[in-house]
Amino acid sequence: MRGNAGAGGVFLSLAADEVWASDQIVLNPHYKDMGNLYGSEYWTYLLPRRAGAANATRITQCRLPMGVAEARRLGIVDRVLSGEELADISLVQRGATMASDAGFAMRLAAKRQRRAADEAEKPLQSYRDEELRRMKLNFYGFDPSYHVARYNFIHKVPKSRTPLTIAGHRSRRAPDRPVGMVVPP
């Protein structure tokens, strides 16, 4: 990943054998700010497999951006690259070296075994069906927040204020201050 990524981009990258990311990017691995969207891209399979179930829940519920150092610590990113390491020629050389490594065939065999075991336990189609069933509520349920968020995203309507998930200090108002009253610092 050379550029910043939201939930779909982050989770799509997790389908790769290895995730390499620039040290300059920010990841937003959650769908919540898109009107509480549940999300698909097999994230319910991919994210817990890499980061663990508890971290997957925290990541998708907190609505916070993540740097690559944290993403690496959590197992979302395998390798952090900087500067010249991100040049096309360098990436091609790294990929060719990995593919020609003596242990590559063993890695592929282990991957096939792991995938077959995962599929026997719970087919990928089940993950997809569950994700889409949850997303259907976003599209056709009673909460209009997804449609408002989608409209604002498509029409590039900026947020009117920093979300409370990032500016938590605003959610703790003084008891004598009316809701909506702005008090200078």
TORPA-95571 format. One record per residue (C-alpha): x, y, z; residue in three letters; residue number from 1. Coordinates in steps of 0.2 Angstrom, whole numbers, plus 2048, in hexadecimal, padded with zeros to 3 digits. Last residue first. Layout:
REM TORPA-95571
<atom><u>X</u><v>Y</v><w>Z</w><rest>ala</rest><nr>NUM</nr></atom>
...
REM end
This chain:
REM TORPA-95571
<atom><u>7C9</u><v>88B</v><w>87F</w><rest>pro</rest><nr>185</nr></atom>
<atom><u>7BA</u><v>893</v><w>877</w><rest>pro</rest><nr>184</nr></atom>
<atom><u>7A9</u><v>88C</v><w>87C</w><rest>val</rest><nr>183</nr></atom>
<atom><u>79D</u><v>886</v><w>86E</w><rest>val</rest><nr>182</nr></atom>
<atom><u>78B</u><v>883</v><w>874</w><rest>met</rest><nr>181</nr></atom>
<atom><u>784</u><v>874</v><w>86B</w><rest>gly</rest><nr>180</nr></atom>
<atom><u>77D</u><v>86C</v><w>87A</w><rest>val</rest><nr>179</nr></atom>
<atom><u>77B</u><v>879</v><w>888</w><rest>pro</rest><nr>178</nr></atom>
<atom><u>789</u><v>87B</v><w>894</w><rest>arg</rest><nr>177</nr></atom>
<atom><u>785</u><v>87A</v><w>8A7</w><rest>asp</rest><nr>176</nr></atom>
<atom><u>789</u><v>867</v><w>8A7</w><rest>pro</rest><nr>175</nr></atom>
<atom><u>79A</u><v>86A</v><w>89E</w><rest>ala</rest><nr>174</nr></atom>
<atom><u>79B</u><v>860</v><w>88F</w><rest>arg</rest><nr>173</nr></atom>
<atom><u>7A5</u><v>84F</v><w>88D</w><rest>arg</rest><nr>172</nr></atom>
<atom><u>7A1</u><v>84A</v><w>87B</w><rest>ser</rest><nr>171</nr></atom>
<atom><u>7AD</u><v>858</v><w>875</w><rest>arg</rest><nr>170</nr></atom>
<atom><u>7BC</u><v>851</v><w>87D</w><rest>his</rest><nr>169</nr></atom>
<atom><u>7BA</u><v>841</v><w>872</w><rest>gly</rest><nr>168</nr></atom>
<atom><u>7C0</u><v>84A</v><w>863</w><rest>ala</rest><nr>167</nr></atom>
<atom><u>7C5</u><v>83B</v><w>859</w><rest>ile</rest><nr>166</nr></atom>
<atom><u>7B6</u><v>830</v><w>85B</w><rest>thr</rest><nr>165</nr></atom>
<atom><u>7AC</u><v>840</v><w>85D</w><rest>leu</rest><nr>164</nr></atom>
<atom><u>7AE</u><v>843</v><w>84B</w><rest>pro</rest><nr>163</nr></atom>
<atom><u>7B7</u><v>853</v><w>846</w><rest>thr</rest><nr>162</nr></atom>
<atom><u>7AB</u><v>860</v><w>840</w><rest>arg</rest><nr>161</nr></atom>
<atom><u>7A0</u><v>864</v><w>831</w><rest>ser</rest><nr>160</nr></atom>
<atom><u>7A7</u><v>855</v><w>828</w><rest>lys</rest><nr>159</nr></atom>
<atom><u>7AB</u><v>85A</v><w>816</w><rest>pro</rest><nr>158</nr></atom>
<atom><u>79F</u><v>858</v><w>808</w><rest>val</rest><nr>157</nr></atom>
<atom><u>7A8</u><v>84F</v><w>7FA</w><rest>lys</rest><nr>156</nr></atom>
<atom><u>799</u><v>84B</v><w>7F0</w><rest>his</rest><nr>155</nr></atom>
<atom><u>79C</u><v>839</v><w>7F0</w><rest>ile</rest><nr>154</nr></atom>
<atom><u>7A1</u><v>838</v><w>803</w><rest>phe</rest><nr>153</nr></atom>
<atom><u>792</u><v>844</v><w>808</w><rest>asn</rest><nr>152</nr></atom>
<atom><u>786</u><v>839</v><w>7FF</w><rest>tyr</rest><nr>151</nr></atom>
<atom><u>78D</u><v>829</v><w>806</w><rest>arg</rest><nr>150</nr></atom>
<atom><u>78D</u><v>830</v><w>818</w><rest>ala</rest><nr>149</nr></atom>
<atom><u>77A</u><v>835</v><w>816</w><rest>val</rest><nr>148</nr></atom>
<atom><u>776</u><v>824</v><w>80E</w><rest>his</rest><nr>147</nr></atom>
<atom><u>77F</u><v>81B</v><w>81C</w><rest>tyr</rest><nr>146</nr></atom>
<atom><u>777</u><v>826</v><w>82A</w><rest>ser</rest><nr>145</nr></atom>
<atom><u>765</u><v>822</v><w>824</w><rest>pro</rest><nr>144</nr></atom>
<atom><u>762</u><v>815</v><w>831</w><rest>asp</rest><nr>143</nr></atom>
<atom><u>751</u><v>80B</v><w>82E</w><rest>phe</rest><nr>142</nr></atom>
<atom><u>759</u><v>7FD</v><w>824</w><rest>gly</rest><nr>141</nr></atom>
<atom><u>75B</u><v>7FC</v><w>811</w><rest>tyr</rest><nr>140</nr></atom>
<atom><u>76D</u><v>800</v><w>80D</w><rest>phe</rest><nr>139</nr></atom>
<atom><u>775</u><v>7FE</v><w>81E</w><rest>asn</rest><nr>138</nr></atom>
<atom><u>76A</u><v>7F0</v><w>823</w><rest>leu</rest><nr>137</nr></atom>
<atom><u>770</u><v>7E7</v><w>813</w><rest>lys</rest><nr>136</nr></atom>
<atom><u>782</u><v>7E9</v><w>819</w><rest>met</rest><nr>135</nr></atom>
<atom><u>77E</u><v>7DD</v><w>827</w><rest>arg</rest><nr>134</nr></atom>
<atom><u>778</u><v>7D0</v><w>81A</w><rest>arg</rest><nr>133</nr></atom>
<atom><u>787</u><v>7D4</v><w>80F</w><rest>leu</rest><nr>132</nr></atom>
<atom><u>793</u><v>7D0</v><w>81D</w><rest>glu</rest><nr>131</nr></atom>
<atom><u>78B</u><v>7C0</v><w>822</w><rest>glu</rest><nr>130</nr></atom>
<atom><u>78A</u><v>7BA</v><w>810</w><rest>asp</rest><nr>129</nr></atom>
<atom><u>79C</u><v>7BE</v><w>80D</w><rest>arg</rest><nr>128</nr></atom>
<atom><u>7A2</u><v>7B5</v><w>81C</w><rest>tyr</rest><nr>127</nr></atom>
<atom><u>797</u><v>7A6</v><w>818</w><rest>ser</rest><nr>126</nr></atom>
<atom><u>79E</u><v>7A6</v><w>806</w><rest>gln</rest><nr>125</nr></atom>
<atom><u>7B0</u><v>7A5</v><w>80D</w><rest>leu</rest><nr>124</nr></atom>
<atom><u>7AB</u><v>794</v><w>814</w><rest>pro</rest><nr>123</nr></atom>
<atom><u>7AC</u><v>791</v><w>827</w><rest>lys</rest><nr>122</nr></atom>
<atom><u>7B6</u><v>783</v><w>82F</w><rest>glu</rest><nr>121</nr></atom>
<atom><u>7BA</u><v>77A</v><w>81F</w><rest>ala</rest><nr>120</nr></atom>
<atom><u>7BE</u><v>78A</v><w>816</w><rest>glu</rest><nr>119</nr></atom>
<atom><u>7CB</u><v>78F</v><w>824</w><rest>asp</rest><nr>118</nr></atom>
<atom><u>7D3</u><v>77D</v><w>823</w><rest>ala</rest><nr>117</nr></atom>
<atom><u>7D4</u><v>77F</v><w>810</w><rest>ala</rest><nr>116</nr></atom>
<atom><u>7DC</u><v>790</v><w>812</w><rest>arg</rest><nr>115</nr></atom>
<atom><u>7E8</u><v>78A</v><w>81E</w><rest>arg</rest><nr>114</nr></atom>
<atom><u>7ED</u><v>77C</v><w>813</w><rest>gln</rest><nr>113</nr></atom>
<atom><u>7EF</u><v>787</v><w>804</w><rest>arg</rest><nr>112</nr></atom>
<atom><u>7F9</u><v>793</v><w>80D</w><rest>lys</rest><nr>111</nr></atom>
<atom><u>805</u><v>786</v><w>814</w><rest>ala</rest><nr>110</nr></atom>
<atom><u>807</u><v>780</v><w>802</w><rest>ala</rest><nr>109</nr></atom>
<atom><u>80B</u><v>791</v><w>7FC</w><rest>leu</rest><nr>108</nr></atom>
<atom><u>817</u><v>794</v><w>80A</w><rest>arg</rest><nr>107</nr></atom>
<atom><u>820</u><v>784</v><w>806</w><rest>met</rest><nr>106</nr></atom>
<atom><u>821</u><v>788</v><w>7F4</w><rest>ala</rest><nr>105</nr></atom>
<atom><u>829</u><v>799</v><w>7F9</w><rest>phe</rest><nr>104</nr></atom>
<atom><u>836</u><v>792</v><w>804</w><rest>gly</rest><nr>103</nr></atom>
<atom><u>844</u><v>791</v><w>7F7</w><rest>ala</rest><nr>102</nr></atom>
<atom><u>841</u><v>7A4</v><w>7F4</w><rest>asp</rest><nr>101</nr></atom>
<atom><u>83D</u><v>7A8</v><w>7E1</w><rest>ser</rest><nr>100</nr></atom>
<atom><u>82D</u><v>7B0</v><w>7E5</w><rest>ala</rest><nr>99</nr></atom>
<atom><u>833</u><v>7BA</v><w>7F3</w><rest>met</rest><nr>98</nr></atom>
<atom><u>842</u><v>7C0</v><w>7E9</w><rest>thr</rest><nr>97</nr></atom>
<atom><u>837</u><v>7C5</v><w>7DA</w><rest>ala</rest><nr>96</nr></atom>
<atom><u>82B</u><v>7CF</v><w>7E6</w><rest>gly</rest><nr>95</nr></atom>
<atom><u>83A</u><v>7D8</v><w>7EE</w><rest>arg</rest><nr>94</nr></atom>
<atom><u>841</u><v>7DC</v><w>7DC</w><rest>gln</rest><nr>93</nr></atom>
<atom><u>830</u><v>7E2</v><w>7D6</w><rest>val</rest><nr>92</nr></atom>
<atom><u>82E</u><v>7ED</v><w>7E6</w><rest>leu</rest><nr>91</nr></atom>
<atom><u>83F</u><v>7F5</v><w>7E3</w><rest>ser</rest><nr>90</nr></atom>
<atom><u>83C</u><v>7F8</v><w>7D1</w><rest>ile</rest><nr>89</nr></atom>
<atom><u>82C</u><v>801</v><w>7D5</w><rest>asp</rest><nr>88</nr></atom>
<atom><u>833</u><v>80C</v><w>7E2</w><rest>ala</rest><nr>87</nr></atom>
<atom><u>82C</u><v>80A</v><w>7F3</w><rest>leu</rest><nr>86</nr></atom>
<atom><u>83C</u><v>803</v><w>7FB</w><rest>glu</rest><nr>85</nr></atom>
<atom><u>844</u><v>814</v><w>7F5</w><rest>glu</rest><nr>84</nr></atom>
<atom><u>83B</u><v>81E</v><w>802</w><rest>gly</rest><nr>83</nr></atom>
<atom><u>833</u><v>813</v><w>810</w><rest>ser</rest><nr>82</nr></atom>
<atom><u>82C</u><v>801</v><w>812</w><rest>leu</rest><nr>81</nr></atom>
<atom><u>822</u><v>7F9</v><w>820</w><rest>val</rest><nr>80</nr></atom>
<atom><u>820</u><v>7E6</v><w>81F</w><rest>arg</rest><nr>79</nr></atom>
<atom><u>813</u><v>7DB</v><w>825</w><rest>asp</rest><nr>78</nr></atom>
<atom><u>804</u><v>7E7</v><w>827</w><rest>val</rest><nr>77</nr></atom>
<atom><u>7F4</u><v>7E2</v><w>82F</w><rest>ile</rest><nr>76</nr></atom>
<atom><u>7FD</u><v>7D7</v><w>83C</w><rest>gly</rest><nr>75</nr></atom>
<atom><u>7F9</u><v>7E2</v><w>84B</w><rest>leu</rest><nr>74</nr></atom>
<atom><u>80B</u><v>7E9</v><w>84E</w><rest>arg</rest><nr>73</nr></atom>
<atom><u>80C</u><v>7EC</v><w>83B</w><rest>arg</rest><nr>72</nr></atom>
<atom><u>7FC</u><v>7F6</v><w>83B</w><rest>ala</rest><nr>71</nr></atom>
<atom><u>802</u><v>800</v><w>84B</w><rest>glu</rest><nr>70</nr></atom>
<atom><u>812</u><v>805</v><w>841</w><rest>ala</rest><nr>69</nr></atom>
<atom><u>808</u><v>808</v><w>832</w><rest>val</rest><nr>68</nr></atom>
<atom><u>7FE</u><v>816</v><w>83A</w><rest>gly</rest><nr>67</nr></atom>
<atom><u>7EB</u><v>813</v><w>83E</w><rest>met</rest><nr>66</nr></atom>
<atom><u>7DC</u><v>81E</v><w>83D</w><rest>pro</rest><nr>65</nr></atom>
<atom><u>7CF</u><v>81D</v><w>84A</w><rest>leu</rest><nr>64</nr></atom>
<atom><u>7BD</u><v>817</v><w>848</w><rest>arg</rest><nr>63</nr></atom>
<atom><u>7BE</u><v>80C</v><w>858</w><rest>cys</rest><nr>62</nr></atom>
<atom><u>7B2</u><v>7FE</v><w>853</w><rest>gln</rest><nr>61</nr></atom>
<atom><u>7BB</u><v>7F6</v><w>844</w><rest>thr</rest><nr>60</nr></atom>
<atom><u>7CC</u><v>7F6</v><w>84C</w><rest>ile</rest><nr>59</nr></atom>
<atom><u>7C6</u><v>7F1</v><w>85E</w><rest>arg</rest><nr>58</nr></atom>
<atom><u>7BC</u><v>7E3</v><w>856</w><rest>thr</rest><nr>57</nr></atom>
<atom><u>7CB</u><v>7DD</v><w>84C</w><rest>ala</rest><nr>56</nr></atom>
<atom><u>7D6</u><v>7DF</v><w>85B</w><rest>asn</rest><nr>55</nr></atom>
<atom><u>7CC</u><v>7D3</v><w>865</w><rest>ala</rest><nr>54</nr></atom>
<atom><u>7CA</u><v>7C6</v><w>857</w><rest>ala</rest><nr>53</nr></atom>
<atom><u>7DC</u><v>7C5</v><w>852</w><rest>gly</rest><nr>52</nr></atom>
<atom><u>7E6</u><v>7D1</v><w>847</w><rest>ala</rest><nr>51</nr></atom>
<atom><u>7E9</u><v>7C6</v><w>837</w><rest>arg</rest><nr>50</nr></atom>
<atom><u>7DB</u><v>7B9</v><w>838</w><rest>arg</rest><nr>49</nr></atom>
<atom><u>7D0</u><v>7C6</v><w>840</w><rest>pro</rest><nr>48</nr></atom>
<atom><u>7D2</u><v>7D2</v><w>832</w><rest>leu</rest><nr>47</nr></atom>
<atom><u>7D0</u><v>7C5</v><w>823</w><rest>leu</rest><nr>46</nr></atom>
<atom><u>7C0</u><v>7BC</v><w>827</w><rest>tyr</rest><nr>45</nr></atom>
<atom><u>7B5</u><v>7CA</v><w>82D</w><rest>thr</rest><nr>44</nr></atom>
<atom><u>7BD</u><v>7D5</v><w>821</w><rest>trp</rest><nr>43</nr></atom>
<atom><u>7B7</u><v>7CB</v><w>812</w><rest>tyr</rest><nr>42</nr></atom>
<atom><u>7B6</u><v>7DA</v><w>807</w><rest>glu</rest><nr>41</nr></atom>
<atom><u>7A6</u><v>7DF</v><w>810</w><rest>ser</rest><nr>40</nr></atom>
<atom><u>7A1</u><v>7EE</v><w>81B</w><rest>gly</rest><nr>39</nr></atom>
<atom><u>796</u><v>7F1</v><w>82A</w><rest>tyr</rest><nr>38</nr></atom>
<atom><u>792</u><v>803</v><w>825</w><rest>leu</rest><nr>37</nr></atom>
<atom><u>78F</u><v>80E</v><w>835</w><rest>asn</rest><nr>36</nr></atom>
<atom><u>78B</u><v>81D</v><w>82A</w><rest>gly</rest><nr>35</nr></atom>
<atom><u>79C</u><v>81D</v><w>821</w><rest>met</rest><nr>34</nr></atom>
<atom><u>7A5</u><v>822</v><w>831</w><rest>asp</rest><nr>33</nr></atom>
<atom><u>7A3</u><v>810</v><w>837</w><rest>lys</rest><nr>32</nr></atom>
<atom><u>7AC</u><v>807</v><w>828</w><rest>tyr</rest><nr>31</nr></atom>
<atom><u>7BC</u><v>804</v><w>831</w><rest>his</rest><nr>30</nr></atom>
<atom><u>7CF</u><v>801</v><w>82D</w><rest>pro</rest><nr>29</nr></atom>
<atom><u>7D4</u><v>813</v><w>82B</w><rest>asn</rest><nr>28</nr></atom>
<atom><u>7E6</u><v>811</v><w>826</w><rest>leu</rest><nr>27</nr></atom>
<atom><u>7F3</u><v>81F</v><w>825</w><rest>val</rest><nr>26</nr></atom>
<atom><u>802</u><v>81F</v><w>81A</w><rest>ile</rest><nr>25</nr></atom>
<atom><u>814</u><v>825</v><w>81A</w><rest>gln</rest><nr>24</nr></atom>
<atom><u>81C</u><v>815</v><w>820</w><rest>asp</rest><nr>23</nr></atom>
<atom><u>817</u><v>80E</v><w>80F</w><rest>ser</rest><nr>22</nr></atom>
<atom><u>80F</u><v>7FD</v><w>810</w><rest>ala</rest><nr>21</nr></atom>
<atom><u>812</u><v>7EB</v><w>80C</w><rest>trp</rest><nr>20</nr></atom>
<atom><u>805</u><v>7DE</v><w>80F</w><rest>val</rest><nr>19</nr></atom>
<atom><u>80A</u><v>7CC</v><w>80C</w><rest>glu</rest><nr>18</nr></atom>
<atom><u>800</u><v>7BD</v><w>806</w><rest>asp</rest><nr>17</nr></atom>
<atom><u>7F3</u><v>7CA</v><w>7FF</w><rest>ala</rest><nr>16</nr></atom>
<atom><u>7E0</u><v>7C9</v><w>805</w><rest>ala</rest><nr>15</nr></atom>
<atom><u>7E5</u><v>7D5</v><w>813</w><rest>leu</rest><nr>14</nr></atom>
<atom><u>7E7</u><v>7E3</v><w>805</w><rest>ser</rest><nr>13</nr></atom>
<atom><u>7D4</u><v>7E2</v><w>802</w><rest>leu</rest><nr>12</nr></atom>
<atom><u>7D1</u><v>7E5</v><w>814</w><rest>phe</rest><nr>11</nr></atom>
<atom><u>7DB</u><v>7F5</v><w>814</w><rest>val</rest><nr>10</nr></atom>
<atom><u>7D4</u><v>7FC</v><w>804</w><rest>gly</rest><nr>9</nr></atom>
<atom><u>7C2</u><v>7F8</v><w>809</w><rest>gly</rest><nr>8</nr></atom>
<atom><u>7C5</u><v>800</v><w>81A</w><rest>ala</rest><nr>7</nr></atom>
<atom><u>7CE</u><v>810</v><w>815</w><rest>gly</rest><nr>6</nr></atom>
<atom><u>7DF</u><v>811</v><w>80E</w><rest>ala</rest><nr>5</nr></atom>
<atom><u>7ED</u><v>81E</v><w>80D</w><rest>asn</rest><nr>4</nr></atom>
<atom><u>7F9</u><v>81C</v><w>7FF</w><rest>gly</rest><nr>3</nr></atom>
<atom><u>808</u><v>810</v><w>7FA</w><rest>arg</rest><nr>2</nr></atom>
<atom><u>800</u><v>800</v><w>800</w><rest>met</rest><nr>1</nr></atom>
REM end
